[in-house]
Amino acid sequence: MTRVDHRRLVRAGLLLSALAAAASLLAIVPASAQDESTARGDSTLGIVVEAVVPSPSGQGYRIVGTDGRVVAYGDASFEGSAGDVALNQPIVDAFADADDDGYLLVAADGGLFNYGASFHGSTGSLTLNAPIVGAAGTPTGDGYWLFAADGGVFAFGDAGFFGSMGGRPLNQPIVDGVGTPDGEGYWLVAADGGIFAFGSARFLGSMGGRPLNRPVVDMAPAPDGEGYWLFAADGGVFAFGSAGFLGSGAEINTTFQGFAVTPAGDGYWAVTPEGALQNFGNAGRFGAPISGPPGRDVTPSLERVGSFTQPIALRPNRLDPDGGGLLVAERTGTIRAWWPATDRRELVVDLSNLTSASGERGLLSFDLDDDATRLWVSYTDNGGDLVIAEYPLTSSGGADPYPVGGARRQLLEIDQPFGNHNGGDLHVGPDGNLWISSGDGGSGNDPQNNAQNRLNLLGGIIRIDPTPGPGGAAYTIPDDNPFVGDSSALDELWAYGLRNPWRIAFDRSTGDLWMGDVGQSRREEINVEPAGSDGGLDYGWRNLEGTLPNIGTPSPSAVPPVYEYGHGGGRCSVTGGVVYRGSVLSGIEGRYLFGDFCTGEVWTLRLVGSSASVERLAGVTVPQLAAFGEDADGEIWLLSLGGGVFRLEPTS
C-alpha cells in the first residue's frame, strides 16, 4: 500500500544557520583524519563521481565514478571495478552487500557488475520505460531492488515486491530508492522531495510541495527504520523521523552528486561530481579523489581603485610605509610608484626597451629590500629568455624611489626553449635571499622533461643571495641550499617538479612558502612548503599533474598539492595569491587567497591538519586575474591583466 502525505511538515531545525555551518566546517575534519595514501583501486575516476559506499564499520568508504571506476579509502575493501569495461550505460548507483563481502555497481540500463557479491539478476537485457536511477540491497545480502525514474521497482533474489509507482503520474521523476532495515519495504524519493512508502516503510514526512533551491538527488534510511534523510544537489539535508540533522552543505557554493550515511546513523558524507568530499557529524574523512572539502562562500566586497596597462605585480612602497604608497609593475615594462588616495604616479623603472609583452612574456615580477635601496626585476628579454636583474635605488628625499643611473646589474639569465611557462615570480624571502619561480620551459607536457632535470633551472624554485660572489660571480649561493655540492643538481635549485608556478608568496607571519602551479589540462594545484623546510622537494610534474598520473613514473617522495581543482565551469589556470594577515577583513584571517585566471573566481584556503578547507569569495570576480598583492598593512589587492587594480573591502 502506498502512503503519501505531503502535508506533513519537516522537523524543526533542518536549515542550518550560517554560523552553525561555519562551525561545522571547522570541526568536522580532524587534524589527522585525511590520509590520501590509503586510497586503493583505480588511480583516477571518470568525469563524474556517482556514489559513496561506506564500509560496515563506518571507518572507510568507496567512491564510484560513472565510468565504473572505484577507489576505496580507510578500511573499505577494493574488490574490483568496471573501469576497463565498455559500458552500454553509465553507472548510476552502487551498494555493498550485507556482509560487505563485496559490492555491486548498477548501470542506467539495470546492468549489474558484482565484485565479491552475489548476483541475482538484472534488467540489463530488458527494454525499460525509464532508466534505472537507484538500487538497494536486502539485509540478508541475498537480494536487491532496482528503482526506475518512472517509479518502477524490480526485485531480485529474496527481495520482495511491495508495490511501485510505475504507470502512475509523478510531478517529478524518481531519483532514488532505499530499503527498510527489516527488508520488508522500501521508500522511493522524487526530485521534488516527494516520498512514496511501500511495505513496512513508514511515511514520516517529505519535501513534496515545498520550495527547494536544488532538486533532491539521494536518500538514506535511519538505522532503526523510523526515519530517513533526503539530500539535495546543493548539499541541503532534510531529516525526518528518527534521522538526526548533523549539518548541511547548503552554505557551500557547489553541487553534490553522491551521499551516504554512516552505519550508526551519526554522520554522513557528501561528494561533488569532481570528487571533493565533505563529511558531517561523526563521519570520518579517509581521503577523496580531490583533496580537501569543497568551498563555502564568504563575502568581502571588491572595490576598483585604479587602472594600469596590464598590471602584473604589486608591492608596498617601502620608502613610504606610512603613506599608503604602492609600487605597481606593468607587463609592458614599467614600474610605477602610486598613491591610490590621490592617484599620484611616478615612474621608477622603465624596461620597455628590454622586453616585449607578448604571449606570456614581458615584465613578470619585482621586489625590493626592506630599506628600499635595491630593486630586483624578473622579465623575459627580447629573445624570450628569463632575466633577473638588480637596480640600486635612491630617493628624491621624499617617498619616490629612483634607480641609480647606469647601475643596472644582471644576476641571472635562464634559457627558455619555448615561448610559454616562464614562471618568473620573484620575492625577497624572510631570509633576505631572492626566491624565483621558474616554469618548465614551455610547450605542452614538458617535452624536454625539464622539471625533473635538476641540472637546469627550469620547472622549480631558485634561491640565491643577490650579494656578488667570489671571482666576479653575480650572486652567492646560500650554504644551506639543498643541492650544494651535489653533482646531480644545480646549487641554485631549491625545489623542482613544477610546471608553471606563475605566482608564489611567503606568509608574512609564518614564513611558509605558497605556490600556485598552473596545470596542463586536468588539474590546477596549490602547494605549500613550511618555513624551516630543508628544501630539495619534488612536486611531481611531469610525472604527475596534481595527484593524477601523467607521464612516466613519479618518485615515491613526490609531494602532492594541498589542494587541486579541475577545469569544470570554464576554469583553466590558477593564479596563486597571498595569505591574509591584515586587520580589516573578518572571517578570512590567516587564509590563503587564490583565484582562476579564466573565470576570475577567488577562493580562500585554510589547512586543517592535512586537509584544505576552501571557501569562495561570493561576488568577487576579477576578469583575467593575473596576480594578488599586499600593501604595508597586509590588505589584499587584486590585479587584472585587463587593466583594473582592485582592493578587497569589508562588506558593509
C-alpha positions as CSV (number, residue, x, y, z in Angstrom):
1,M,0.0,0.0,0.0
2,T,1.3,3.4,-1.0
3,R,1.2,6.1,1.7
4,V,1.8,9.7,0.6
5,D,1.1,12.8,2.7
6,H,2.7,16.0,1.5
7,R,1.0,17.9,4.4
8,R,3.5,16.6,6.9
9,L,6.0,19.3,7.9
10,V,9.7,18.9,8.0
11,R,11.0,18.6,11.6
12,A,12.2,21.9,13.0
13,G,15.9,22.8,12.8
14,L,16.5,21.4,9.3
15,L,18.0,24.6,7.9
16,L,21.5,25.2,9.3
17,S,22.3,28.8,10.2
18,A,25.4,30.3,8.6
19,L,27.1,30.4,11.9
20,A,26.5,26.7,12.6
21,A,27.6,25.8,9.1
22,A,30.9,27.7,9.6
23,A,31.5,25.9,12.9
24,S,30.6,22.6,11.3
25,L,33.2,23.0,8.6
26,L,35.9,23.8,11.1
27,A,35.1,20.9,13.4
28,I,34.4,18.0,11.1
29,V,37.8,17.4,9.7
30,P,40.1,16.0,12.5
31,A,43.8,17.1,12.1
32,S,45.0,13.6,11.4
33,A,41.9,12.3,9.6
34,Q,42.8,12.6,5.9
35,D,45.4,10.2,4.5
36,E,45.2,10.1,0.8
37,S,47.8,7.3,0.8
38,T,45.1,4.9,2.0
39,A,43.5,5.0,-1.4
40,R,43.2,1.6,-3.2
41,G,41.8,0.8,-6.6
42,D,41.6,2.9,-9.7
43,S,44.1,5.7,-9.8
44,T,41.5,8.1,-11.4
45,L,37.8,8.2,-11.6
46,G,35.6,9.2,-14.5
47,I,34.4,12.7,-15.2
48,V,31.6,12.4,-12.7
49,V,31.6,10.8,-9.3
50,E,28.3,9.0,-8.7
51,A,28.2,7.3,-5.3
52,V,29.7,6.7,-1.9
53,V,29.5,3.2,-0.4
54,P,30.5,3.0,3.3
55,S,32.2,0.1,5.0
56,P,30.3,-1.7,7.8
57,S,32.4,-0.1,10.5
58,G,32.0,3.4,9.1
59,Q,35.8,3.7,9.1
60,G,36.1,3.8,5.3
61,Y,34.1,4.1,2.1
62,R,34.4,3.5,-1.7
63,I,33.8,6.3,-4.2
64,V,32.4,5.2,-7.5
65,G,32.5,7.0,-10.8
66,T,30.0,7.0,-13.7
67,D,32.6,5.1,-15.7
68,G,32.6,2.2,-13.2
69,R,35.9,3.1,-11.6
70,V,36.2,2.5,-7.8
71,V,38.6,3.9,-5.2
72,A,38.5,2.6,-1.7
73,Y,39.6,4.6,1.4
74,G,40.0,3.7,5.1
75,D,39.1,0.1,5.9
76,A,36.8,-0.3,2.9
77,S,37.9,-3.2,0.7
78,F,38.6,-2.9,-3.0
79,E,37.3,-5.9,-4.9
80,G,37.4,-4.7,-8.4
81,S,35.8,-2.2,-10.8
82,A,34.2,-1.7,-14.2
83,G,36.7,0.9,-15.2
84,D,38.0,-1.2,-18.1
85,V,34.6,-2.4,-19.2
86,A,32.8,-0.9,-22.2
87,L,29.6,0.2,-20.6
88,N,26.3,0.5,-22.5
89,Q,25.1,3.0,-20.0
90,P,26.8,4.9,-17.2
91,I,26.9,3.7,-13.6
92,V,24.1,5.4,-11.6
93,D,24.4,3.7,-8.1
94,A,26.4,1.3,-6.1
95,F,25.8,-0.6,-2.8
96,A,27.5,-3.1,-0.6
97,D,26.1,-6.5,0.3
98,A,25.0,-7.1,3.9
99,D,28.2,-8.9,4.9
100,D,30.4,-6.4,3.0
101,D,32.0,-9.4,1.2
102,G,31.8,-7.1,-1.8
103,Y,29.6,-4.6,-3.7
104,L,27.6,-4.1,-6.8
105,L,27.6,-1.3,-9.4
106,V,24.4,-0.5,-11.2
107,A,24.1,1.0,-14.7
108,A,21.3,3.1,-16.1
109,D,20.0,0.1,-18.1
110,G,19.9,-2.1,-15.0
111,G,23.0,-4.0,-15.8
112,L,24.9,-5.1,-12.6
113,F,28.6,-5.6,-12.0
114,N,29.3,-7.6,-8.9
115,Y,32.6,-7.7,-7.1
116,G,32.8,-10.1,-4.2
117,A,29.0,-10.0,-4.0
118,S,26.2,-12.3,-5.2
119,F,24.5,-11.7,-8.5
120,H,20.7,-12.4,-8.6
121,G,19.7,-11.0,-11.9
122,S,19.3,-7.6,-13.7
123,T,17.3,-5.7,-16.2
124,G,20.2,-5.3,-18.5
125,S,18.6,-7.3,-21.3
126,L,15.1,-5.8,-20.8
127,T,13.5,-2.8,-22.6
128,L,12.8,-0.3,-19.8
129,N,10.2,2.5,-19.9
130,A,12.6,4.7,-17.9
131,P,16.2,4.3,-16.8
132,I,17.3,2.8,-13.5
133,V,18.3,5.6,-11.0
134,G,18.9,3.7,-7.8
135,A,19.4,0.4,-6.1
136,A,19.4,-1.1,-2.6
137,G,20.3,-4.5,-1.1
138,T,18.3,-6.6,1.3
139,P,19.6,-7.1,4.9
140,T,20.5,-10.7,4.2
141,G,22.7,-9.9,1.2
142,D,20.7,-12.4,-0.9
143,G,18.7,-9.9,-3.0
144,Y,18.2,-6.4,-4.1
145,W,15.9,-3.9,-5.7
146,L,16.4,-1.7,-8.7
147,F,14.4,1.6,-8.9
148,A,13.5,3.3,-12.2
149,A,12.9,7.0,-12.8
150,D,9.2,6.4,-13.5
151,G,8.8,4.7,-10.1
152,G,9.1,1.1,-11.4
153,V,10.6,-1.4,-9.0
154,F,12.4,-4.6,-9.9
155,A,13.0,-7.2,-7.2
156,F,15.7,-9.9,-7.4
157,G,16.8,-12.7,-5.1
158,D,15.0,-12.6,-1.7
159,A,13.9,-9.0,-2.2
160,G,10.1,-8.8,-2.0
161,F,8.0,-6.7,-4.3
162,F,5.7,-4.4,-2.3
163,G,4.4,-2.0,-4.9
164,S,5.6,0.7,-7.2
165,M,4.7,4.0,-8.9
166,G,5.2,2.6,-12.4
167,G,2.4,3.8,-14.6
168,R,1.2,6.4,-12.1
169,P,1.6,10.1,-12.7
170,L,4.5,11.8,-11.0
171,N,5.2,15.5,-10.6
172,Q,8.9,14.9,-10.7
173,P,10.9,11.7,-11.6
174,I,12.1,9.3,-9.0
175,V,15.8,9.8,-8.2
176,D,16.5,7.1,-5.7
177,G,15.1,4.3,-3.6
178,V,16.2,2.7,-0.3
179,G,15.1,-0.5,1.5
180,T,13.9,-0.7,5.1
181,P,16.3,-2.3,7.7
182,D,13.9,-5.3,8.1
183,G,13.9,-5.9,4.3
184,E,10.1,-5.8,4.2
185,G,9.6,-2.5,2.5
186,Y,11.2,0.4,0.7
187,W,10.9,4.1,0.0
188,L,11.1,6.0,-3.3
189,V,12.0,9.7,-3.4
190,A,11.3,12.1,-6.3
191,A,13.4,15.1,-7.4
192,D,10.9,17.5,-5.7
193,G,11.4,15.6,-2.4
194,G,8.1,13.6,-2.6
195,I,8.2,10.3,-0.7
196,F,6.4,7.1,-1.6
197,A,6.4,4.3,1.0
198,F,5.7,0.6,0.4
199,G,5.5,-2.5,2.6
200,S,6.8,-1.9,6.1
201,A,8.3,1.5,5.1
202,R,6.6,4.3,7.1
203,F,5.8,7.7,5.7
204,L,7.4,10.2,8.0
205,G,7.3,13.4,6.0
206,S,8.5,14.8,2.7
207,M,9.6,17.9,0.9
208,G,6.9,17.4,-1.8
209,G,5.1,20.7,-2.5
210,R,7.7,22.7,-0.6
211,P,10.2,25.1,-2.4
212,L,13.7,23.7,-2.9
213,N,16.7,25.6,-4.1
214,R,18.0,22.5,-5.9
215,P,16.4,19.1,-6.6
216,V,16.7,16.1,-4.3
217,V,19.3,13.6,-5.6
218,D,19.7,11.0,-2.9
219,M,18.1,9.3,0.1
220,A,19.2,7.2,3.1
221,P,17.3,5.4,5.8
222,A,17.9,5.7,9.5
223,P,19.4,2.5,11.1
224,D,16.2,1.8,13.1
225,G,13.9,2.2,10.1
226,E,12.0,5.0,11.8
227,G,13.4,7.9,9.8
228,Y,15.3,9.0,6.7
229,W,17.4,11.7,5.2
230,L,16.8,13.5,1.9
231,F,19.8,15.1,0.2
232,A,19.6,17.9,-2.3
233,A,22.1,18.8,-5.1
234,D,23.2,21.9,-3.3
235,G,24.1,19.9,-0.1
236,G,20.8,20.7,1.7
237,V,19.8,18.0,4.1
238,F,16.3,17.2,5.3
239,A,15.9,14.8,8.2
240,F,12.6,13.1,9.1
241,G,11.6,10.8,12.0
242,S,14.5,9.4,14.0
243,A,17.0,10.7,11.5
244,G,19.2,13.3,13.1
245,F,20.2,16.6,11.5
246,L,24.0,16.7,11.6
247,G,24.9,19.6,9.3
248,S,24.3,20.7,5.8
249,G,26.3,21.7,2.7
250,A,23.7,24.3,1.7
251,E,26.0,27.1,2.7
252,I,28.7,25.7,0.4
253,N,28.6,27.1,-3.2
254,T,28.9,23.9,-5.1
255,T,27.0,20.9,-6.4
256,F,26.9,17.5,-4.7
257,Q,26.2,14.2,-6.5
258,G,26.5,11.3,-4.1
259,F,25.7,11.0,-0.4
260,A,26.0,8.2,2.2
261,V,25.1,7.8,5.9
262,T,27.4,6.1,8.5
263,P,26.1,2.7,9.6
264,A,25.5,4.1,13.1
265,G,23.5,7.0,11.6
266,D,25.6,9.6,13.4
267,G,27.1,11.2,10.3
268,Y,27.1,11.4,6.6
269,W,29.3,12.1,3.6
270,A,28.7,14.3,0.5
271,V,30.8,14.2,-2.6
272,T,30.9,16.5,-5.6
273,P,30.9,15.3,-9.2
274,E,34.6,16.2,-9.4
275,G,35.4,14.1,-6.3
276,A,35.7,16.6,-3.5
277,L,34.3,15.2,-0.2
278,Q,32.6,16.9,2.7
279,N,31.9,15.0,6.0
280,F,29.4,15.8,8.7
281,G,28.8,14.6,12.3
282,N,30.9,11.6,13.2
283,A,31.6,10.6,9.6
284,G,35.3,10.4,9.4
285,R,37.4,11.6,6.5
286,F,39.7,9.0,4.9
287,G,40.6,10.5,1.6
288,A,39.0,11.6,-1.7
289,P,39.9,11.9,-5.4
290,I,40.3,15.6,-4.8
291,S,42.0,16.6,-1.5
292,G,40.2,19.0,0.7
293,P,36.5,19.7,1.2
294,P,34.6,21.8,-1.4
295,G,34.2,25.5,-0.9
296,R,31.8,27.7,1.1
297,D,31.1,31.3,0.4
298,V,32.4,34.2,2.4
299,T,31.6,37.8,1.4
300,P,34.2,40.6,1.4
301,S,33.4,43.2,-1.3
302,L,35.6,44.3,-4.2
303,E,36.5,47.9,-5.0
304,R,38.2,49.0,-8.2
305,V,40.8,51.6,-7.1
306,G,42.8,52.3,-10.3
307,S,43.8,51.3,-13.8
308,F,47.1,50.5,-15.3
309,T,48.4,48.9,-18.5
310,Q,48.5,45.1,-17.9
311,P,49.3,45.3,-14.2
312,I,51.2,42.2,-13.2
313,A,52.7,42.7,-9.7
314,L,52.1,45.0,-6.7
315,R,54.3,45.6,-3.6
316,P,54.3,48.2,-0.7
317,N,56.4,51.2,-1.4
318,R,58.9,50.7,1.4
319,L,60.1,54.3,1.2
320,D,56.6,55.4,2.2
321,P,55.4,52.7,4.6
322,D,53.0,55.0,6.4
323,G,51.7,57.0,3.5
324,G,49.8,54.3,1.6
325,G,52.2,54.2,-1.3
326,L,52.5,51.2,-3.6
327,L,54.7,50.1,-6.4
328,V,52.9,48.6,-9.4
329,A,54.6,46.7,-12.3
330,E,53.1,46.8,-15.8
331,R,53.8,43.9,-18.1
332,T,54.8,46.3,-20.8
333,G,58.0,47.1,-18.8
334,T,57.4,49.8,-16.3
335,I,57.3,50.0,-12.5
336,R,55.5,53.0,-11.0
337,A,55.1,54.4,-7.6
338,W,51.4,55.0,-6.9
339,W,49.4,56.7,-4.2
340,P,45.8,55.4,-4.6
341,A,44.2,58.1,-2.4
342,T,45.2,60.8,-4.8
343,D,46.1,58.7,-7.9
344,R,49.6,60.3,-8.0
345,R,52.1,58.3,-10.0
346,E,55.8,58.5,-10.5
347,L,57.9,56.3,-12.9
348,V,60.5,54.2,-11.1
349,V,62.0,51.9,-13.7
350,D,61.3,51.6,-17.5
351,L,62.4,48.3,-19.1
352,S,60.2,48.7,-22.2
353,N,63.3,48.6,-24.4
354,L,64.4,45.3,-22.9
355,T,61.2,43.3,-23.0
356,S,58.1,42.8,-25.0
357,A,54.6,42.0,-23.6
358,S,53.6,39.2,-26.0
359,G,52.1,35.8,-25.2
360,E,53.2,35.0,-21.7
361,R,56.3,37.3,-21.9
362,G,57.1,40.7,-20.6
363,L,58.0,42.2,-17.2
364,L,56.8,39.4,-14.8
365,S,57.6,40.4,-11.3
366,F,59.8,42.5,-8.9
367,D,60.6,43.1,-5.3
368,L,62.8,45.3,-3.2
369,D,64.6,45.0,0.1
370,D,63.3,46.4,3.4
371,D,65.1,49.7,3.2
372,A,64.2,50.2,-0.5
373,T,67.9,50.5,-1.5
374,R,67.8,47.7,-4.1
375,L,65.1,46.6,-6.5
376,W,65.1,43.3,-8.4
377,V,63.1,42.6,-11.6
378,S,62.2,39.4,-13.4
379,Y,61.4,39.7,-17.1
380,T,61.7,37.9,-20.4
381,D,64.2,39.7,-22.7
382,N,63.6,40.3,-26.4
383,G,64.9,36.9,-27.1
384,G,62.4,35.2,-24.8
385,D,64.9,34.2,-22.0
386,L,64.1,34.8,-18.3
387,V,66.3,37.5,-16.8
388,I,66.8,38.6,-13.2
389,A,68.4,42.0,-12.8
390,E,69.1,44.4,-9.9
391,Y,68.7,48.2,-9.8
392,P,70.2,50.2,-6.9
393,L,67.7,52.8,-5.7
394,T,68.0,56.3,-4.4
395,S,65.3,58.8,-3.3
396,S,64.5,62.3,-4.2
397,G,64.3,63.0,-0.4
398,G,60.7,62.0,-0.2
399,A,58.9,58.7,-0.9
400,D,59.9,58.4,-4.6
401,P,62.4,55.7,-5.3
402,Y,64.5,56.2,-8.4
403,P,67.1,53.8,-10.0
404,V,70.7,54.9,-9.8
405,G,71.6,55.8,-13.4
406,G,73.6,53.3,-15.4
407,A,73.9,50.9,-12.4
408,R,71.7,48.0,-13.7
409,R,73.3,44.7,-12.8
410,Q,72.2,41.4,-14.4
411,L,72.2,38.5,-11.9
412,L,70.8,35.5,-13.9
413,E,69.6,34.5,-17.3
414,I,67.7,31.3,-17.9
415,D,67.3,30.0,-21.4
416,Q,63.7,29.4,-22.4
417,P,63.3,26.7,-25.1
418,F,59.7,27.7,-25.8
419,G,57.6,30.9,-25.5
420,N,55.4,29.9,-22.6
421,H,55.7,28.7,-19.0
422,N,58.2,31.3,-17.8
423,G,57.0,31.3,-14.2
424,G,59.0,34.4,-13.3
425,D,57.7,35.4,-9.9
426,L,60.3,37.0,-7.6
427,H,60.3,37.7,-3.9
428,V,62.7,38.7,-1.2
429,G,62.2,35.9,1.3
430,P,62.2,36.2,5.1
431,D,65.8,35.1,5.0
432,G,66.8,38.1,2.7
433,N,67.5,35.8,-0.2
434,L,65.9,36.0,-3.6
435,W,63.3,33.3,-4.4
436,I,62.4,32.9,-8.0
437,S,59.8,30.7,-9.6
438,S,60.7,29.2,-13.0
439,G,58.4,27.4,-15.4
440,D,59.3,24.2,-17.2
441,G,60.3,25.9,-20.4
442,G,57.0,25.6,-22.2
443,S,55.3,23.8,-25.0
444,G,52.9,21.1,-23.6
445,N,53.6,18.2,-21.2
446,D,57.2,19.4,-20.7
447,P,58.6,17.6,-23.8
448,Q,62.2,18.0,-22.6
449,N,61.3,16.8,-19.1
450,N,63.0,19.9,-17.7
451,A,61.0,20.0,-14.5
452,Q,62.6,16.6,-13.4
453,N,66.1,17.6,-14.7
454,R,67.9,19.1,-11.7
455,L,70.8,20.1,-13.9
456,N,68.8,23.1,-15.3
457,L,66.8,25.8,-13.5
458,L,63.5,25.2,-15.3
459,G,60.4,23.9,-13.5
460,G,61.4,24.8,-10.0
461,I,62.1,27.3,-7.3
462,I,65.5,29.1,-7.3
463,R,67.1,30.6,-4.2
464,I,70.1,32.9,-4.4
465,D,71.8,35.6,-2.3
466,P,72.0,38.7,-4.6
467,T,75.3,39.7,-3.0
468,P,78.1,39.4,-5.6
469,G,80.2,36.3,-5.0
470,P,83.9,35.5,-5.3
471,G,85.6,35.6,-8.6
472,G,83.2,38.1,-10.0
473,A,80.1,36.0,-9.6
474,A,76.9,38.0,-9.9
475,Y,75.4,36.3,-6.8
476,T,76.2,34.0,-4.0
477,I,74.8,30.5,-3.3
478,P,73.4,30.2,0.2
479,D,75.3,27.5,2.0
480,D,72.1,25.7,3.1
481,N,70.6,25.3,-0.3
482,P,69.6,21.6,-0.6
483,F,71.8,20.6,-3.5
484,V,75.1,22.4,-2.7
485,G,77.9,20.0,-3.5
486,D,75.5,17.6,-5.2
487,S,76.8,16.8,-8.8
488,S,73.3,15.7,-9.8
489,A,71.7,19.1,-9.3
490,L,72.5,22.8,-9.6
491,D,73.4,24.7,-6.5
492,E,70.8,27.4,-7.1
493,L,67.9,25.0,-7.1
494,W,65.6,24.9,-4.0
495,A,62.7,22.7,-5.3
496,Y,61.8,21.1,-8.6
497,G,58.9,19.2,-10.3
498,L,56.8,22.3,-11.0
499,R,55.0,23.1,-14.3
500,N,54.4,26.8,-14.3
501,P,54.5,28.3,-10.8
502,W,53.2,31.7,-12.0
503,R,52.6,33.2,-8.6
504,I,54.3,32.3,-5.3
505,A,54.2,34.1,-1.9
506,F,55.5,33.9,1.6
507,D,53.2,34.1,4.6
508,R,54.4,37.2,6.3
509,S,53.5,35.7,9.7
510,T,54.8,32.2,9.5
511,G,57.3,32.3,6.6
512,D,55.6,29.4,4.8
513,L,56.0,29.4,1.0
514,W,52.8,29.1,-1.0
515,M,52.9,28.2,-4.7
516,G,50.1,28.3,-7.3
517,D,51.2,25.9,-10.1
518,V,49.3,26.1,-13.4
519,G,48.2,22.8,-14.7
520,Q,48.2,21.2,-18.2
521,S,44.6,20.3,-18.9
522,R,43.2,18.5,-15.9
523,R,44.4,19.9,-12.6
524,E,45.3,23.3,-11.1
525,E,47.3,23.0,-7.9
526,I,48.3,24.7,-4.7
527,N,51.5,23.7,-3.0
528,V,52.9,24.7,0.4
529,E,56.4,24.4,1.7
530,P,56.5,25.1,5.5
531,A,59.1,27.5,6.9
532,G,62.1,25.6,8.2
533,S,62.0,23.1,5.3
534,D,65.4,21.8,4.2
535,G,64.3,22.1,0.5
536,G,65.1,19.7,-2.2
537,L,61.4,18.6,-2.7
538,D,60.0,17.2,-5.9
539,Y,56.4,18.4,-6.6
540,G,55.8,15.8,-9.2
541,W,55.5,17.4,-12.6
542,R,55.6,16.0,-15.4
543,N,55.1,12.5,-13.8
544,L,52.0,13.9,-12.1
545,E,49.5,16.6,-12.8
546,G,48.2,17.4,-9.4
547,T,47.6,13.9,-8.0
548,L,46.8,12.4,-11.4
549,P,49.3,10.2,-13.2
550,N,50.6,11.9,-16.3
551,I,53.9,10.8,-18.0
552,G,56.4,8.4,-16.5
553,T,56.6,7.0,-13.1
554,P,56.5,9.5,-10.2
555,S,59.0,9.4,-7.4
556,P,57.6,7.8,-4.2
557,S,58.7,11.0,-2.5
558,A,56.8,13.4,-4.8
559,V,54.9,15.9,-2.7
560,P,51.2,16.2,-3.5
561,P,49.4,19.5,-3.6
562,V,47.5,20.6,-0.5
563,Y,44.6,21.5,-2.9
564,E,43.7,20.9,-6.5
565,Y,40.8,21.6,-8.8
566,G,39.7,20.7,-12.3
567,H,38.7,22.6,-15.3
568,G,34.9,22.4,-15.0
569,G,32.9,25.6,-15.2
570,G,35.3,27.3,-17.5
571,R,38.2,27.3,-15.0
572,C,41.6,27.0,-16.7
573,S,44.6,28.4,-14.9
574,V,45.3,29.0,-11.2
575,T,46.6,32.4,-10.1
576,G,48.4,31.9,-6.8
577,G,47.9,34.5,-4.2
578,V,48.8,35.5,-0.6
579,V,47.9,34.7,3.0
580,Y,45.8,37.4,4.5
581,R,47.4,39.0,7.5
582,G,45.6,42.3,7.5
583,S,43.1,43.6,10.0
584,V,40.2,45.0,8.0
585,L,38.5,41.8,6.7
586,S,36.9,39.4,9.2
587,G,36.4,35.7,8.6
588,I,39.5,35.2,6.4
589,E,42.3,35.8,8.8
590,G,45.2,33.5,8.1
591,R,43.6,32.1,5.0
592,Y,45.4,31.8,1.6
593,L,43.7,33.6,-1.2
594,F,43.9,32.4,-4.8
595,G,41.9,32.5,-8.0
596,D,41.4,31.4,-11.5
597,F,42.6,33.5,-14.5
598,C,39.7,32.4,-16.8
599,T,36.7,32.6,-14.5
600,G,38.1,35.4,-12.2
601,E,36.8,33.5,-9.2
602,V,38.6,33.9,-5.9
603,W,38.8,31.4,-3.1
604,T,40.3,31.3,0.4
605,L,42.0,28.2,1.7
606,R,42.8,27.1,5.3
607,L,44.7,24.0,6.2
608,V,43.1,21.9,8.8
609,G,45.7,19.2,9.5
610,S,46.5,17.8,6.1
611,S,43.1,18.8,4.7
612,A,42.2,22.0,2.9
613,S,39.1,23.9,3.9
614,V,38.1,26.1,0.9
615,E,35.7,29.0,0.6
616,R,34.7,31.0,-2.4
617,L,34.5,34.8,-2.0
618,A,30.9,35.4,-3.1
619,G,30.5,38.3,-5.5
620,V,34.3,38.7,-6.0
621,T,35.2,38.2,-9.7
622,V,38.2,39.7,-11.4
623,P,38.4,39.1,-15.2
624,Q,41.9,38.0,-16.3
625,L,43.1,37.7,-12.7
626,A,46.8,37.9,-13.0
627,A,48.1,38.5,-9.5
628,F,47.5,39.3,-5.9
629,G,49.4,41.8,-3.8
630,E,49.7,43.0,-0.2
631,D,50.1,46.6,1.0
632,A,52.1,47.6,4.1
633,D,49.2,46.7,6.3
634,G,48.7,43.3,4.8
635,E,45.5,44.2,3.0
636,I,44.7,42.4,-0.3
637,W,44.9,43.8,-3.8
638,L,44.0,42.0,-7.0
639,L,45.3,42.8,-10.5
640,S,43.6,42.2,-13.8
641,L,45.6,41.9,-16.9
642,G,42.8,43.9,-18.5
643,G,43.9,46.9,-16.5
644,G,42.0,47.0,-13.3
645,V,43.6,47.2,-9.8
646,F,41.2,46.2,-7.1
647,R,41.2,46.1,-3.3
648,L,39.2,43.8,-1.0
649,E,37.0,45.7,1.4
650,P,34.8,44.7,4.3
651,T,31.2,44.1,3.4
652,S,29.1,47.0,4.7
